[in-house]
Amino acid sequence: MNILYTINDNFVPQVGAAITSVCENNKEADEIKFYIFSLQVSDNNKKKLKEYVGGFSSLNKTRDVEFIELDDIHKYFDFSVDTTAWNPIVLSRLLLDKLLPLDIHRIIYFDGDTIVRKDLRELWESDMGESAIGACMEPTCSLKRKNEMGLAGIPYHNAGVLLIDMDNWRKHNTGKEIMDYYRAKEGKLFANDQDAINGSQKGRVKTLSMTYNYHNTYDIYRYKLLEKNCDYPVPSKEEVNAIKADPCIIHFLGEERPWRLGNKHRFTKEYIKYLDMTPWKGENYEKGWKLYFFCWNVFNFVMKPFPMLRCNIINSLVPTLINLKSK
């Protein structure tokens, strides 16, 4: 099983927790090879992570890490790219054919802000057909944004968890298709690589179960809103509730993240459990969020009876906040 993360030095503790969650819940896998696209990760952190992951190996099971240094990500683009407040490292997801070894046929990509709670075999063995990319829907994407990308009636997918068939990627020149789309948009997309993937691969992304990319959107919004905001078929209420009770992969989207002190994310304790097993136990916690989370909780309480209004407010505010953050 091949798994990919993209990180800089600041995010090593989070990825340490993420990798721990994979190893702890996939002990039956014969081999797990972690590939890391790294942007200025220190030699000390690389050494610690490699030694730590190697400690999960046993007589018949191998666990290993290979770092692929990115250096200057912009050298892979022949056009100007504006990532606004996002770290340019996110663009590396578009360069798999250029960065990964040729002998890789399939790989799972995880954002560093994820933890795995179950065996990944079913995800790993998913039938991809002719699709190069498998991903989970993002049901709160505004219909306006979807329509602007030509996705009317088609799911918009979140790129935080991707199942990638590299054989299909190479066969269909997926990397070139994505780059051509990005170039046509003059390197300016709201969600950068995520929008480039959705816009260029519309109708060809394999939609995976939301259990593989569960985020607190599903805790905040009722099922009726998900139905109303989506112009495509969504899973049944029973299926959504079953996944909510016991998801496979948690993606800590948004500002309420478990390393930010004062957060109330319901899977915070599980993240801390895995972090505390790593050499970075107790590290990288962010203070200064007390007032923010107070305001956030008040906002959620007031907006609870008005989920669609809340969704519209968030979709309107996010671009503004991203622009402010980039400045």
N, C-alpha and C positions, 0 to 999 in steps of 0.2 A: 504494500500500500504506500503510495506517495502522497505527501501532504506539503503544501506550500504556504508560507507566511511572508509578508513584506513588513519590515520594521526598520526604525532607526534606533539609536542607543537609548532614547528615553522610554521606549516601549518594551524593552527586554523583559522586565518583571511580568508584565501582562502576558507576553507570549510564553514565558516560562510556565505560568499557570495554565495557559491554554494547552501547551504540549503535555503537561502533567495530566490534564483531564483526558486527553487522547490516550495516553499510555495506560492510565489506570482503568479505563473502560474498554480497552481493546487488547487485553492480555493474551487472547487466543491467536491473534494475528502473528504469522511467522516472521514477517518483516515489516517494519514501518520506517520509511526514509523521509526525514523532514528536510525540505529545501527551504532556505531562507534568503530572499532577496534583501540584502542589507545595505543600508545607507549610513555609512560612518558609524557602524557598531564597533565599539572598542575591542581591542584584542583580548582584554581581560574578560569581557562579557562573552565573547565568542568561545573562549577556552572553558569558562564555567558552564556555559550551556551545552557544549559538546560533551564534556565530562559527565554532566548531570544526566543528559539523555542516554548516554552510553550505559549508565548505571541501571537502566531498565532492561538491558539485554540479559539473556540467560543462555543456557547451553543450546537450546534450539530456537531461541527467539532473538532477533537482532533489532536494535533501535539505534539510529544514527542521524547525524545532522550534517548537511553540506551547505556552506555559505556561498552565495553568489553576490559579489560586491557590485553595486550599481554605479558608484562614483557619480557622474553627472548624467541624470536621467534624460536631460534634454538633448543629448547628443544622438539619441535614437529617433528624434523627430526632425523632419525636414521642413517644419512649419512652426510658427510661434504658438505656444500653448499657455493659456492662462488658467491656473488651478485655483485662483482666488485664495480662500483660506485653507484649502486642502493641501496637505504635504504632497509635493511632487511624486513621492514614492508610490502613490496610488496608481500612477500611470503605468507602472511596471506590469500590471495585470494584462496590459494590452500587448506585451512583448514576449509572451511565453515561447513562441517559436524561435525567437532570437536568443533567449537567455537559458532555456532549459536544455539539458542533454538530449540528443536525438533518440536515445534508446528508451525514453519515457513515452509510454503509450496512453497513460491515463493518470490524472492527478486531481486531488481535491484541494481547492484553495480556501483558506480561512482568513478572515480579518483577524487581527491580533486581539480584538475585543470580543472573543467568543470562548465558550467552554463547551466541551462535549460531555454528555451525560450517559451515553449508551454506546453499544457496539456499532461501528460504522460499516459493517459488512454489507448490509442491504443497500446503503447509499452507494458504496464502492462498486457494487455489482449491478447497479441500475442499467436497464436497457436504454441506450442513448440513440438508437436508430442511426440516422444520418446527422444528428445534432452534434455540434462541437462543444456546446455549452449547456449545462443544466443549472437552473437556479430557481429560487423561490420567489413567488409574487410579493410585491409591495403594495398592498391594497389601499394605502392612503395617498398614493401618488395622485395629484390632482388630474382631473379629466382634461383640463386645459393643457397641462404639460404633455400628457399622453397624446393628445390630438396634434400638438405641434411636432411631435416625433413620428406622426403617422401610425400611432398605435391604437387607433379607435377599435374597440372590440377585442383587443389583444392585451394580455397581461403585461404590466411593467414589472421587471424583475430586479430584486436587490442583489448587488454584486458582493455582499459580505461573505457569502458561501457559494462556491462554484464547483460543480463537477465538470471536469474538462477532459474530453476525448481528444488527445493530441493527434491521433491518426486522422480524425475527421477535421481537426483544426488545420492540419497541413494539406489534406486532400482538397478542402474547399477554400483554401487561401483566406481563412477567417481573419488572420492578423491584418492582411492587406485590406480586406473589406472594412474592418473597424477603423483603420488608419484613413482610408479614403473618406469615410463618413465624417470623421473628426476634422480632417483637412477641409472638407466642404463647409463645415461649420466654423471655419477660421480659428480652430483651436479654442473656441469659447462655448462651453456647455455647462449647465448648472451643476450637474453631478459628475462632470468630467468623464472618467472611464466608464462609469455605470451607464450614463446616457449614451455614450458611444457604442457600448455593447448592445443596449436595447434598441437604439435607432438603426444600427447596421444589421442586426440579426432578427428583426421583427418577424414573428411567426415561426422562427427556427430555433428559439431557445426552448429546451426541454424543461417544462414546468415541474419542479420537484415539490414534494409535500412540505407544507409549512413547518413540520416538525424539525426540519433540517436548518431552519433559520428563524427561530422563534424570538420575537422581540416584544417589548412591553406595549407596543401598539395594540396587541391582541388583549392585553389586560386593561388598557384604558378605554377602548371602544367596544361597544356592544356589537353583537353579530349583525344586527339590522343595519348599522352604519356601513359595515364592510360590504354587505350586499348592495346597499344603495350607492356607494361610491365606486363600485366596480361595474364596468360595462361588458363584463365577460362572466361566464359561470364560475362560481366559487364553491369550495367544499361545503358540505352540509353543516348545519349547526351542531349536530351530534359529533361529527368528525372534528370540527374545530374545538369543541369542548373537551373531547378526549385528548387532543394534542396539548391543549392548554394545561391539562392536569399533569402531563408527564412528557414534555418535549425532549427530543434527542439532542438538539444543539441550541444553546442560548447565545444570542447576539445582543450585546449591550449597546444598542443604538441610542442616539440622543445624548442629552447631558447627564442623565441619571445613571452614572456608572459606579460600579462597586468600589473603586479605589478613590472615589470622591467622598470625603467624610460628610455624613449627614444624609446620604442617599437612602431611599426606601425601596430599592429594587428587590423584588421577592427572591431573586437568586443570588443576592450578595454573599450570603453565608457559604454557598457552594464555591463561589469564586475564591473566597478567603481560604477555604479548606485546601484548595489546590495551590494557591500562592504560598501558603505556609509550609508546603512540602518542598519548595524550591530553595535555592541559595539566596533568593531575594525576599525571603519572608519579612513582612513588615515594611517593605520598601515601596516607594513611589506613591504613597497616599497623598492626596491633594487636600489641603486645608483651604479655608476661605470661601466655602460654598454654603455656609449657614444661611445667610440672607437670601441667596438665590433659591435654595430649596424651600425656604419658608414661603417665598412668593410663588414658587412653582406649585406647592401643595395647595395654597389658597386658590390659585388659578384653576387647578384641577377640580377642587371642591365646588367652586362656583359654576364651572362649565359642565359638570357631570350631567345635568338634565338637558344639556344642549350639545350633544356630541358632534353634530354636523357643523355647528357654528365654531366649536373648538377646532375641528379639523381645518376649516377654512382660515381661521386665525393663524394657526401654526403654519399652514402652507404659505400664507402671506408674509409671516414674520421671518421665516427661515432665510430666504434670500437676503433680506436686510441685515440680519445678524451675521451671515456669512461675509457680506461685504464689509461690515464694521470690523469683524475679526481679522480680515485680510489686511486692513489698514493699521 
